[in-house]
Amino acid sequence: MKALQIVGLTLVALLLLAGPVLAQGEGPHTPVFSGGAIGAGLGAALTLVGAGYGLGRIGSAALESMARQPEVAPRIMTAMIIIAAILEGATFFSLIVCILINGNAKW
């Protein structure tokens, strides 16, 4: 319930703060919402949240394994670094795709 209240409060704050931007007159710098731009922003946000969650899970599992068997800690650390690098590579690829989609958004 508390998470729902926080999301609602964030949405209300976002809508209130967007009012002055939308009140601008016509001109070359008038913002127009684009589906591609909004989709790219949401895609980038979901990518970063997923990567953060994945890195947290990798770290917690590695530390738990090292605590149980300290003698295999160097092997676990090596595997953890390789998995984290692969995850970061996929994250960067997704962010580049989102940036490219945003660049092709028609205003």
PyMOL commands that place a pseudoatom at each C-alpha (Angstrom):
pseudoatom trace, name=CA, resn=MET, resi=1, chain=A, elem=C, hetatm=0, pos=[0.000, 0.000, 0.000]
pseudoatom trace, name=CA, resn=LYS, resi=2, chain=A, elem=C, hetatm=0, pos=[2.856, 2.342, 0.842]
pseudoatom trace, name=CA, resn=ALA, resi=3, chain=A, elem=C, hetatm=0, pos=[4.478, 1.728, -2.548]
pseudoatom trace, name=CA, resn=LEU, resi=4, chain=A, elem=C, hetatm=0, pos=[1.210, 2.628, -4.269]
pseudoatom trace, name=CA, resn=GLN, resi=5, chain=A, elem=C, hetatm=0, pos=[1.052, 5.878, -2.306]
pseudoatom trace, name=CA, resn=ILE, resi=6, chain=A, elem=C, hetatm=0, pos=[4.617, 6.748, -3.312]
pseudoatom trace, name=CA, resn=VAL, resi=7, chain=A, elem=C, hetatm=0, pos=[3.882, 6.031, -6.980]
pseudoatom trace, name=CA, resn=GLY, resi=8, chain=A, elem=C, hetatm=0, pos=[0.725, 8.169, -6.806]
pseudoatom trace, name=CA, resn=LEU, resi=9, chain=A, elem=C, hetatm=0, pos=[2.566, 11.047, -5.149]
pseudoatom trace, name=CA, resn=THR, resi=10, chain=A, elem=C, hetatm=0, pos=[5.335, 10.854, -7.755]
pseudoatom trace, name=CA, resn=LEU, resi=11, chain=A, elem=C, hetatm=0, pos=[2.789, 10.909, -10.567]
pseudoatom trace, name=CA, resn=VAL, resi=12, chain=A, elem=C, hetatm=0, pos=[1.012, 13.938, -9.111]
pseudoatom trace, name=CA, resn=ALA, resi=13, chain=A, elem=C, hetatm=0, pos=[4.332, 15.775, -8.659]
pseudoatom trace, name=CA, resn=LEU, resi=14, chain=A, elem=C, hetatm=0, pos=[5.341, 14.952, -12.230]
pseudoatom trace, name=CA, resn=LEU, resi=15, chain=A, elem=C, hetatm=0, pos=[2.075, 16.250, -13.648]
pseudoatom trace, name=CA, resn=LEU, resi=16, chain=A, elem=C, hetatm=0, pos=[2.253, 19.439, -11.588]
pseudoatom trace, name=CA, resn=LEU, resi=17, chain=A, elem=C, hetatm=0, pos=[5.835, 20.132, -12.625]
pseudoatom trace, name=CA, resn=ALA, resi=18, chain=A, elem=C, hetatm=0, pos=[5.076, 19.506, -16.307]
pseudoatom trace, name=CA, resn=GLY, resi=19, chain=A, elem=C, hetatm=0, pos=[2.498, 22.322, -16.414]
pseudoatom trace, name=CA, resn=PRO, resi=20, chain=A, elem=C, hetatm=0, pos=[4.886, 25.220, -17.084]
pseudoatom trace, name=CA, resn=VAL, resi=21, chain=A, elem=C, hetatm=0, pos=[6.593, 23.309, -19.879]
pseudoatom trace, name=CA, resn=LEU, resi=22, chain=A, elem=C, hetatm=0, pos=[3.322, 22.645, -21.651]
pseudoatom trace, name=CA, resn=ALA, resi=23, chain=A, elem=C, hetatm=0, pos=[2.223, 26.276, -21.230]
pseudoatom trace, name=CA, resn=GLN, resi=24, chain=A, elem=C, hetatm=0, pos=[4.903, 27.586, -23.589]
pseudoatom trace, name=CA, resn=GLY, resi=25, chain=A, elem=C, hetatm=0, pos=[3.824, 29.348, -26.742]
pseudoatom trace, name=CA, resn=GLU, resi=26, chain=A, elem=C, hetatm=0, pos=[4.358, 28.138, -30.270]
pseudoatom trace, name=CA, resn=GLY, resi=27, chain=A, elem=C, hetatm=0, pos=[7.915, 28.222, -31.505]
pseudoatom trace, name=CA, resn=PRO, resi=28, chain=A, elem=C, hetatm=0, pos=[10.845, 26.118, -32.602]
pseudoatom trace, name=CA, resn=HIS, resi=29, chain=A, elem=C, hetatm=0, pos=[11.553, 24.881, -29.082]
pseudoatom trace, name=CA, resn=THR, resi=30, chain=A, elem=C, hetatm=0, pos=[8.028, 23.898, -28.097]
pseudoatom trace, name=CA, resn=PRO, resi=31, chain=A, elem=C, hetatm=0, pos=[8.116, 20.375, -26.623]
pseudoatom trace, name=CA, resn=VAL, resi=32, chain=A, elem=C, hetatm=0, pos=[5.898, 17.763, -28.204]
pseudoatom trace, name=CA, resn=PHE, resi=33, chain=A, elem=C, hetatm=0, pos=[5.549, 14.329, -26.676]
pseudoatom trace, name=CA, resn=SER, resi=34, chain=A, elem=C, hetatm=0, pos=[6.585, 11.537, -29.008]
pseudoatom trace, name=CA, resn=GLY, resi=35, chain=A, elem=C, hetatm=0, pos=[5.779, 7.870, -28.614]
pseudoatom trace, name=CA, resn=GLY, resi=36, chain=A, elem=C, hetatm=0, pos=[9.291, 6.864, -29.638]
pseudoatom trace, name=CA, resn=ALA, resi=37, chain=A, elem=C, hetatm=0, pos=[10.910, 9.202, -27.140]
pseudoatom trace, name=CA, resn=ILE, resi=38, chain=A, elem=C, hetatm=0, pos=[8.675, 8.061, -24.299]
pseudoatom trace, name=CA, resn=GLY, resi=39, chain=A, elem=C, hetatm=0, pos=[9.263, 4.418, -25.230]
pseudoatom trace, name=CA, resn=ALA, resi=40, chain=A, elem=C, hetatm=0, pos=[13.032, 4.937, -25.343]
pseudoatom trace, name=CA, resn=GLY, resi=41, chain=A, elem=C, hetatm=0, pos=[12.969, 6.586, -21.914]
pseudoatom trace, name=CA, resn=LEU, resi=42, chain=A, elem=C, hetatm=0, pos=[10.895, 3.791, -20.399]
pseudoatom trace, name=CA, resn=GLY, resi=43, chain=A, elem=C, hetatm=0, pos=[13.091, 1.174, -22.041]
pseudoatom trace, name=CA, resn=ALA, resi=44, chain=A, elem=C, hetatm=0, pos=[16.247, 2.768, -20.645]
pseudoatom trace, name=CA, resn=ALA, resi=45, chain=A, elem=C, hetatm=0, pos=[14.692, 2.994, -17.182]
pseudoatom trace, name=CA, resn=LEU, resi=46, chain=A, elem=C, hetatm=0, pos=[13.612, -0.651, -17.190]
pseudoatom trace, name=CA, resn=THR, resi=47, chain=A, elem=C, hetatm=0, pos=[17.038, -1.700, -18.459]
pseudoatom trace, name=CA, resn=LEU, resi=48, chain=A, elem=C, hetatm=0, pos=[18.845, 0.100, -15.657]
pseudoatom trace, name=CA, resn=VAL, resi=49, chain=A, elem=C, hetatm=0, pos=[16.487, -1.183, -12.974]
pseudoatom trace, name=CA, resn=GLY, resi=50, chain=A, elem=C, hetatm=0, pos=[16.912, -4.735, -14.251]
pseudoatom trace, name=CA, resn=ALA, resi=51, chain=A, elem=C, hetatm=0, pos=[20.694, -4.405, -14.394]
pseudoatom trace, name=CA, resn=GLY, resi=52, chain=A, elem=C, hetatm=0, pos=[20.829, -3.045, -10.861]
pseudoatom trace, name=CA, resn=TYR, resi=53, chain=A, elem=C, hetatm=0, pos=[18.688, -5.900, -9.596]
pseudoatom trace, name=CA, resn=GLY, resi=54, chain=A, elem=C, hetatm=0, pos=[20.823, -8.450, -11.457]
pseudoatom trace, name=CA, resn=LEU, resi=55, chain=A, elem=C, hetatm=0, pos=[24.100, -7.055, -10.145]
pseudoatom trace, name=CA, resn=GLY, resi=56, chain=A, elem=C, hetatm=0, pos=[22.705, -7.060, -6.616]
pseudoatom trace, name=CA, resn=ARG, resi=57, chain=A, elem=C, hetatm=0, pos=[21.672, -10.681, -6.933]
pseudoatom trace, name=CA, resn=ILE, resi=58, chain=A, elem=C, hetatm=0, pos=[25.069, -11.659, -8.336]
pseudoatom trace, name=CA, resn=GLY, resi=59, chain=A, elem=C, hetatm=0, pos=[26.889, -9.904, -5.502]
pseudoatom trace, name=CA, resn=SER, resi=60, chain=A, elem=C, hetatm=0, pos=[24.713, -11.313, -2.748]
pseudoatom trace, name=CA, resn=ALA, resi=61, chain=A, elem=C, hetatm=0, pos=[24.934, -14.872, -4.075]
pseudoatom trace, name=CA, resn=ALA, resi=62, chain=A, elem=C, hetatm=0, pos=[28.711, -14.620, -4.464]
pseudoatom trace, name=CA, resn=LEU, resi=63, chain=A, elem=C, hetatm=0, pos=[29.210, -13.262, -0.948]
pseudoatom trace, name=CA, resn=GLU, resi=64, chain=A, elem=C, hetatm=0, pos=[26.966, -15.936, 0.517]
pseudoatom trace, name=CA, resn=SER, resi=65, chain=A, elem=C, hetatm=0, pos=[28.910, -18.642, -1.316]
pseudoatom trace, name=CA, resn=MET, resi=66, chain=A, elem=C, hetatm=0, pos=[32.236, -17.205, -0.173]
pseudoatom trace, name=CA, resn=ALA, resi=67, chain=A, elem=C, hetatm=0, pos=[31.024, -17.104, 3.419]
pseudoatom trace, name=CA, resn=ARG, resi=68, chain=A, elem=C, hetatm=0, pos=[30.041, -20.767, 3.286]
pseudoatom trace, name=CA, resn=GLN, resi=69, chain=A, elem=C, hetatm=0, pos=[33.224, -21.968, 1.546]
pseudoatom trace, name=CA, resn=PRO, resi=70, chain=A, elem=C, hetatm=0, pos=[36.091, -19.480, 1.887]
pseudoatom trace, name=CA, resn=GLU, resi=71, chain=A, elem=C, hetatm=0, pos=[38.546, -21.814, 0.148]
pseudoatom trace, name=CA, resn=VAL, resi=72, chain=A, elem=C, hetatm=0, pos=[36.792, -21.366, -3.239]
pseudoatom trace, name=CA, resn=ALA, resi=73, chain=A, elem=C, hetatm=0, pos=[36.503, -17.569, -2.944]
pseudoatom trace, name=CA, resn=PRO, resi=74, chain=A, elem=C, hetatm=0, pos=[38.962, -16.780, -5.809]
pseudoatom trace, name=CA, resn=ARG, resi=75, chain=A, elem=C, hetatm=0, pos=[37.040, -18.997, -8.255]
pseudoatom trace, name=CA, resn=ILE, resi=76, chain=A, elem=C, hetatm=0, pos=[33.707, -17.507, -7.193]
pseudoatom trace, name=CA, resn=MET, resi=77, chain=A, elem=C, hetatm=0, pos=[35.099, -13.986, -7.544]
pseudoatom trace, name=CA, resn=THR, resi=78, chain=A, elem=C, hetatm=0, pos=[36.335, -14.717, -11.077]
pseudoatom trace, name=CA, resn=ALA, resi=79, chain=A, elem=C, hetatm=0, pos=[32.973, -16.158, -12.114]
pseudoatom trace, name=CA, resn=MET, resi=80, chain=A, elem=C, hetatm=0, pos=[31.148, -13.222, -10.526]
pseudoatom trace, name=CA, resn=ILE, resi=81, chain=A, elem=C, hetatm=0, pos=[33.247, -10.686, -12.442]
pseudoatom trace, name=CA, resn=ILE, resi=82, chain=A, elem=C, hetatm=0, pos=[32.675, -12.503, -15.746]
pseudoatom trace, name=CA, resn=ILE, resi=83, chain=A, elem=C, hetatm=0, pos=[28.914, -12.678, -15.189]
pseudoatom trace, name=CA, resn=ALA, resi=84, chain=A, elem=C, hetatm=0, pos=[28.789, -9.007, -14.163]
pseudoatom trace, name=CA, resn=ALA, resi=85, chain=A, elem=C, hetatm=0, pos=[30.724, -8.018, -17.306]
pseudoatom trace, name=CA, resn=ILE, resi=86, chain=A, elem=C, hetatm=0, pos=[28.291, -9.930, -19.516]
pseudoatom trace, name=CA, resn=LEU, resi=87, chain=A, elem=C, hetatm=0, pos=[25.351, -8.270, -17.731]
pseudoatom trace, name=CA, resn=GLU, resi=88, chain=A, elem=C, hetatm=0, pos=[26.885, -4.819, -18.183]
pseudoatom trace, name=CA, resn=GLY, resi=89, chain=A, elem=C, hetatm=0, pos=[27.468, -5.534, -21.879]
pseudoatom trace, name=CA, resn=ALA, resi=90, chain=A, elem=C, hetatm=0, pos=[23.824, -6.437, -22.375]
pseudoatom trace, name=CA, resn=THR, resi=91, chain=A, elem=C, hetatm=0, pos=[22.798, -3.327, -20.421]
pseudoatom trace, name=CA, resn=PHE, resi=92, chain=A, elem=C, hetatm=0, pos=[24.941, -1.041, -22.570]
pseudoatom trace, name=CA, resn=PHE, resi=93, chain=A, elem=C, hetatm=0, pos=[23.577, -2.652, -25.743]
pseudoatom trace, name=CA, resn=SER, resi=94, chain=A, elem=C, hetatm=0, pos=[20.019, -2.035, -24.581]
pseudoatom trace, name=CA, resn=LEU, resi=95, chain=A, elem=C, hetatm=0, pos=[20.795, 1.583, -23.674]
pseudoatom trace, name=CA, resn=ILE, resi=96, chain=A, elem=C, hetatm=0, pos=[22.374, 2.178, -27.103]
pseudoatom trace, name=CA, resn=VAL, resi=97, chain=A, elem=C, hetatm=0, pos=[19.249, 0.783, -28.765]
pseudoatom trace, name=CA, resn=CYS, resi=98, chain=A, elem=C, hetatm=0, pos=[17.095, 3.121, -26.642]
pseudoatom trace, name=CA, resn=ILE, resi=99, chain=A, elem=C, hetatm=0, pos=[19.279, 6.098, -27.607]
pseudoatom trace, name=CA, resn=LEU, resi=100, chain=A, elem=C, hetatm=0, pos=[19.009, 5.183, -31.288]
pseudoatom trace, name=CA, resn=ILE, resi=101, chain=A, elem=C, hetatm=0, pos=[15.226, 4.873, -31.039]
pseudoatom trace, name=CA, resn=ASN, resi=102, chain=A, elem=C, hetatm=0, pos=[15.074, 8.260, -29.350]
pseudoatom trace, name=CA, resn=GLY, resi=103, chain=A, elem=C, hetatm=0, pos=[17.232, 9.769, -32.115]
pseudoatom trace, name=CA, resn=ASN, resi=104, chain=A, elem=C, hetatm=0, pos=[14.764, 8.551, -34.764]
pseudoatom trace, name=CA, resn=ALA, resi=105, chain=A, elem=C, hetatm=0, pos=[11.703, 9.876, -32.921]
pseudoatom trace, name=CA, resn=LYS, resi=106, chain=A, elem=C, hetatm=0, pos=[9.697, 12.270, -35.100]
pseudoatom trace, name=CA, resn=TRP, resi=107, chain=A, elem=C, hetatm=0, pos=[8.637, 15.465, -33.425]
for i in range(1, 107): cmd.bond("trace and resi %d" % i, "trace and resi %d" % (i + 1))
show_as sticks, trace
zoom trace
